[in-house]
C-alpha cells in the first residue's frame, strides 16, 4: 500500500471531505491564476500587434510620400509650396 493510501486510510470521513475540499479550492485557485495569466498574455499580444500595425502604417505612409531633397529651389515641381 502506498503512502497516500495509508494516510487516507487513517483519516475519518470528515477529514477526507475537508482534505478534498481544500484540494478543490487550491486547484480552482491555480486554474483561475492560469486563466488570468493567459488573458493578460493575450491582452499584451494584442497590444503588441496593434502597435506593430500602427508602426507599419506609419512606415508605409512615410515610404509613400515623395521625397525631394531640393528644398532650396522653389522651382522644383515636387516640393513647390511645401517648404
C-alpha atoms as an extended CHARMM CRD file, in Angstrom:
* protein
*
        83  EXT
         1         1  UNK       CA              0.0000000000        0.0000000000        0.0000000000  PROA      1               0.0000000000
         2         2  UNK       CA              1.3600000000        3.4070000000       -0.9290000000  PROA      2               0.0000000000
         3         3  UNK       CA              1.9620000000        6.2260000000        1.4930000000  PROA      3               0.0000000000
         4         4  UNK       CA             -1.0020000000        8.2540000000        0.2340000000  PROA      4               0.0000000000
         5         5  UNK       CA             -3.3680000000        5.3010000000        0.5360000000  PROA      5               0.0000000000
         6         6  UNK       CA             -2.2110000000        4.5800000000        4.0730000000  PROA      6               0.0000000000
         7         7  UNK       CA             -2.6540000000        8.2650000000        5.0230000000  PROA      7               0.0000000000
         8         8  UNK       CA             -6.1870000000        8.2680000000        3.6070000000  PROA      8               0.0000000000
         9         9  UNK       CA             -6.9510000000        5.0590000000        5.4970000000  PROA      9               0.0000000000
        10        10  UNK       CA             -6.0570000000        6.8000000000        8.7700000000  PROA      10              0.0000000000
        11        11  UNK       CA             -8.4200000000        9.7370000000        8.0990000000  PROA      11              0.0000000000
        12        12  UNK       CA            -12.0180000000        9.9350000000        9.2100000000  PROA      12              0.0000000000
        13        13  UNK       CA            -14.7640000000       10.6770000000        6.6840000000  PROA      13              0.0000000000
        14        14  UNK       CA            -14.9490000000       14.3200000000        7.8000000000  PROA      14              0.0000000000
        15        15  UNK       CA            -11.1810000000       14.7060000000        7.4070000000  PROA      15              0.0000000000
        16        16  UNK       CA            -11.2900000000       13.1780000000        3.9220000000  PROA      16              0.0000000000
        17        17  UNK       CA            -14.0640000000       15.5690000000        2.8830000000  PROA      17              0.0000000000
        18        18  UNK       CA            -12.1600000000       18.5150000000        4.3570000000  PROA      18              0.0000000000
        19        19  UNK       CA             -8.9490000000       17.4800000000        2.5890000000  PROA      19              0.0000000000
        20        20  UNK       CA            -10.7620000000       17.0490000000       -0.7280000000  PROA      20              0.0000000000
        21        21  UNK       CA            -12.4890000000       20.4280000000       -0.2960000000  PROA      21              0.0000000000
        22        22  UNK       CA             -9.1240000000       22.0520000000        0.3850000000  PROA      22              0.0000000000
        23        23  UNK       CA             -7.5810000000       20.3490000000       -2.6660000000  PROA      23              0.0000000000
        24        24  UNK       CA            -10.5110000000       21.5330000000       -4.8060000000  PROA      24              0.0000000000
        25        25  UNK       CA            -10.0520000000       25.1130000000       -3.5720000000  PROA      25              0.0000000000
        26        26  UNK       CA             -6.3130000000       25.0250000000       -4.3020000000  PROA      26              0.0000000000
        27        27  UNK       CA             -6.9200000000       23.5380000000       -7.7580000000  PROA      27              0.0000000000
        28        28  UNK       CA             -9.6000000000       26.1500000000       -8.5620000000  PROA      28              0.0000000000
        29        29  UNK       CA             -7.3010000000       28.9620000000       -7.4170000000  PROA      29              0.0000000000
        30        30  UNK       CA             -4.4950000000       27.6150000000       -9.6030000000  PROA      30              0.0000000000
        31        31  UNK       CA             -6.8160000000       27.3600000000      -12.5960000000  PROA      31              0.0000000000
        32        32  UNK       CA             -8.0460000000       30.9170000000      -12.0170000000  PROA      32              0.0000000000
        33        33  UNK       CA             -4.4520000000       32.1610000000      -11.8060000000  PROA      33              0.0000000000
        34        34  UNK       CA             -3.5710000000       30.3520000000      -15.0380000000  PROA      34              0.0000000000
        35        35  UNK       CA             -6.6300000000       31.8080000000      -16.7640000000  PROA      35              0.0000000000
        36        36  UNK       CA             -5.7310000000       35.3050000000      -15.5830000000  PROA      36              0.0000000000
        37        37  UNK       CA             -2.1580000000       34.8790000000      -16.8030000000  PROA      37              0.0000000000
        38        38  UNK       CA             -3.3640000000       33.6470000000      -20.1890000000  PROA      38              0.0000000000
        39        39  UNK       CA             -5.7780000000       36.5880000000      -20.5110000000  PROA      39              0.0000000000
        40        40  UNK       CA             -3.0290000000       39.0480000000      -19.5770000000  PROA      40              0.0000000000
        41        41  UNK       CA             -0.6760000000       37.4520000000      -22.1050000000  PROA      41              0.0000000000
        42        42  UNK       CA             -3.3650000000       37.6060000000      -24.8040000000  PROA      42              0.0000000000
        43        43  UNK       CA             -4.0080000000       41.2790000000      -23.9990000000  PROA      43              0.0000000000
        44        44  UNK       CA             -0.2810000000       42.0540000000      -24.1880000000  PROA      44              0.0000000000
        45        45  UNK       CA             -0.0170000000       40.2160000000      -27.5080000000  PROA      45              0.0000000000
        46        46  UNK       CA             -3.0000000000       42.1500000000      -28.8920000000  PROA      46              0.0000000000
        47        47  UNK       CA             -1.4110000000       45.4260000000      -27.7370000000  PROA      47              0.0000000000
        48        48  UNK       CA              1.8950000000       44.4910000000      -29.4200000000  PROA      48              0.0000000000
        49        49  UNK       CA              0.0400000000       43.6230000000      -32.6260000000  PROA      49              0.0000000000
        50        50  UNK       CA             -1.8170000000       46.9760000000      -32.5620000000  PROA      50              0.0000000000
        51        51  UNK       CA              1.4790000000       48.8120000000      -32.0310000000  PROA      51              0.0000000000
        52        52  UNK       CA              3.1280000000       46.8360000000      -34.8440000000  PROA      52              0.0000000000
        53        53  UNK       CA              0.2230000000       47.5820000000      -37.1860000000  PROA      53              0.0000000000
        54        54  UNK       CA              0.3370000000       51.2770000000      -36.2730000000  PROA      54              0.0000000000
        55        55  UNK       CA              4.1050000000       51.3720000000      -36.8530000000  PROA      55              0.0000000000
        56        56  UNK       CA              3.7530000000       49.5380000000      -40.1700000000  PROA      56              0.0000000000
        57        57  UNK       CA              1.0990000000       52.0140000000      -41.3200000000  PROA      57              0.0000000000
        58        58  UNK       CA              3.3050000000       54.9510000000      -40.3250000000  PROA      58              0.0000000000
        59        59  UNK       CA              6.2670000000       53.4480000000      -42.1950000000  PROA      59              0.0000000000
        60        60  UNK       CA              4.1090000000       52.7980000000      -45.2600000000  PROA      60              0.0000000000
        61        61  UNK       CA              2.8350000000       56.3770000000      -45.1500000000  PROA      61              0.0000000000
        62        62  UNK       CA              6.3660000000       57.7530000000      -44.9790000000  PROA      62              0.0000000000
        63        63  UNK       CA              7.5120000000       55.4540000000      -47.7850000000  PROA      63              0.0000000000
        64        64  UNK       CA              4.6160000000       56.5710000000      -49.9950000000  PROA      64              0.0000000000
        65        65  UNK       CA              5.4240000000       60.2640000000      -49.6170000000  PROA      65              0.0000000000
        66        66  UNK       CA              7.5000000000       61.7540000000      -52.3810000000  PROA      66              0.0000000000
        67        67  UNK       CA             10.8690000000       62.7080000000      -51.0180000000  PROA      67              0.0000000000
        68        68  UNK       CA             12.5480000000       65.6540000000      -52.6070000000  PROA      68              0.0000000000
        69        69  UNK       CA             15.9580000000       66.8470000000      -51.4560000000  PROA      69              0.0000000000
        70        70  UNK       CA             15.9420000000       70.1600000000      -53.3350000000  PROA      70              0.0000000000
        71        71  UNK       CA             14.2280000000       72.2890000000      -50.7010000000  PROA      71              0.0000000000
        72        72  UNK       CA             16.4490000000       75.2070000000      -51.6640000000  PROA      72              0.0000000000
        73        73  UNK       CA             14.8200000000       75.6550000000      -55.0680000000  PROA      73              0.0000000000
        74        74  UNK       CA             11.2860000000       76.9520000000      -55.2410000000  PROA      74              0.0000000000
        75        75  UNK       CA             11.0310000000       75.9980000000      -58.8890000000  PROA      75              0.0000000000
        76        76  UNK       CA             11.0020000000       72.2600000000      -58.1160000000  PROA      76              0.0000000000
        77        77  UNK       CA              7.5790000000       70.8460000000      -59.1070000000  PROA      77              0.0000000000
        78        78  UNK       CA              7.7850000000       68.1660000000      -56.3870000000  PROA      78              0.0000000000
        79        79  UNK       CA              8.2270000000       70.4160000000      -53.3820000000  PROA      79              0.0000000000
        80        80  UNK       CA              6.9880000000       73.7920000000      -54.6170000000  PROA      80              0.0000000000
        81        81  UNK       CA              4.7780000000       75.3070000000      -51.9750000000  PROA      81              0.0000000000
        82        82  UNK       CA              5.5990000000       72.6610000000      -49.3510000000  PROA      82              0.0000000000
        83        83  UNK       CA              8.6480000000       74.3740000000      -47.8500000000  PROA      83              0.0000000000
